[in-house]
């Protein structure tokens, strides 16, 4: 399984109001992987993408995974790694690891594209929490929910 990343097309993803927007080269998919499906479903044990984040954009809302690990390698540009606790500048050569339970977001604070690799493992399932909006997402089935707390025994007796 081999491909040159120059042969992989960029795909564009942007939020409706354009606050979030990235271009991605899904390298793992280009060599036969399946999106968000690990070896348990016939995919690869990890996903690798080359990502381009335009100036002023954020990659995704601040979020934390319950099962998935993500690593980032900054290739070019400048940005901010935002967590719940702090914001740190990121520059070319930086290697960042986000374990499950650690909220993260990348924002391009520079004047040129922020280019970085994403390497993520493929757990059988993952639940993602969005601290700013208090939403939850599940994959599979890649759906987003708003939840509310209830008593443990509600509607059980």
GIWONOR-V963243 format. One record per residue. N is the residue number from 0. PSI is psi in whole degrees, 0 to 359 (none if undefined). Layout:
n = (N:N)
psi = (PSI:PSI)
This chain:
n = (0:1:2:3:4:5:6:7:8:9:10:11:12:13:14:15:16:17:18:19:20:21:22:23:24:25:26:27:28:29:30:31:32:33:34:35:36:37:38:39:40:41:42:43:44:45:46:47:48:49:50:51:52:53:54:55:56:57:58:59:60:61:62:63:64:65:66:67:68:69:70:71:72:73:74:75:76:77:78:79:80:81:82:83:84:85:86:87:88:89:90:91:92:93:94:95:96:97:98:99:100:101:102:103:104:105:106:107:108:109:110:111:112:113:114:115:116:117:118:119:120:121:122:123:124:125:126:127:128:129:130:131:132:133:134:135:136:137:138:139:140:141:142:143:144:145:146:147:148:149:150:151:152:153:154:155:156)
psi = (108:140:148:131:339:340:349:126:151:138:144:133:127:143:161:321:7:18:324:135:131:159:139:144:107:86:319:319:326:338:24:4:172:140:123:24:117:197:335:335:18:9:200:161:350:161:142:130:146:127:139:121:113:158:136:353:155:150:311:166:155:128:159:138:148:339:328:137:142:141:148:139:116:126:312:161:183:152:188:130:114:132:180:332:331:176:134:141:141:142:168:137:344:140:125:134:127:106:166:143:358:110:143:156:145:133:133:111:3:189:355:169:140:117:130:157:144:129:119:141:171:79:157:329:161:144:132:132:138:98:325:321:353:28:165:147:152:139:133:160:21:57:153:141:152:125:157:147:139:164:143:320:5:129:18:337:none)
